[in-house]
Amino acid sequence: MSQTTIFDELESQVRSYCRNWPVVLATAEGSTVTTEDGREYLDFFAGAGVLNYGHNHPELTEPLIDYLRSGAIVHSLDMHTVAKREFLANFRDYVLRPRGLDYKVMFPGPTGTNSVESALKLARKVTGRQHILSFTNAFHGMTLGALSVTGNSMKRQGAGLPLTNTSKIPYDNYFSGAVEDFLWLERVLEDSGSGVDLPAAIIVETVQGEGGLNAARPEWLRALADLCKAHEILLIVDDVQAGVGRTGTYFSFEEAGITPDIVCLSKALSGYGLPMALTLVRPDLDQWEPGEHNGTFRGHNPAFVTGAAALKKFWADDAFEKQVRERAAELRDGLQQIADGYENAVVKGRGMLTGIEFPDKEAAGKIAAAAFQRGLLVETSGPESEVLKTMPPLTITSEEVRRGLGIIAGATADVLGTPVETVA
């Protein structure tokens, strides 16, 4: 029996990542994962953004082990626990208060799509309106409500039924600057004869992680926030992938200086790969009846333990943010050097969520495969997988960034040929 026979024999055809990386992973530390036969891979994937602090960070591992050995409660639904109290206190002290944010914290269930579902439900409940607007190339999750505001046609088709009560509007730069942003939306909202109902909410990613690393400009986000405020439309920011430090600040919308009405968080919240999600809600919008939205696994105490430890370790001051911005600049500069060697290759994204779009739509996938052969885990993004997407742990070292960029440069040369020389 081969190392992967049991997976091929029993697992569903729906599996995907293992098709590109057909190895059996055994151990991991920091930015490195190791297979059961001892081969090491540098990780520029980080669990699709779950592992912002790397694999098995020792200062998160130890409190988790201590907690489990103590006999403390693991599962608690939404009951009060010591672990939840510690997480909430740290989240208040290290995230909300320093940023002047006033949100109620909701535990909707353990995944990003749970958070999005709760946000859409609450927006409809408090406004009494049904329609939600989202953006071209958006991705918000795989459950029906989240799929209804997702743009990817392949994923939407998996629903098997019509996805209604939502509409898509152009994301920043969708028309390459040829059409004024929000022109259509402003017109129809102000025209009582347009036939377009006032939406309950608009949901947006500040960086479209799955949609091609499209990064909205701060001024565009501010204009969107102003438009929502003027028409009493709730603004939901889906920060599931771009949040928790990925863009250089805890929330990805901080650079734009906006305050969303609702924020969706998950992925890196626990800091350790343990399932956890939050929905942050403006206090006056917290109009749920007890139990009106719930979930069996919204009280996952091990995630509270590592999440609290991560907040105390990385967010008690601004040192970690500065480090992330330094690594992000190194990553972007290196990717830009690679892109400069190939005609019409473009660097996209923001912070440690950055990549290269190639004019040949098949190039990114081939480069990712070549990089895997060279010892690097890196994925693609975009409706046609046309963007090579780098998303390393935020704790990665400068040396590891350089090593990863070297692998990408070599893999790109393998696929596209020797880069042209550029004049500085």
Disulfide bonds with the S-S distance in Angstrom:
none
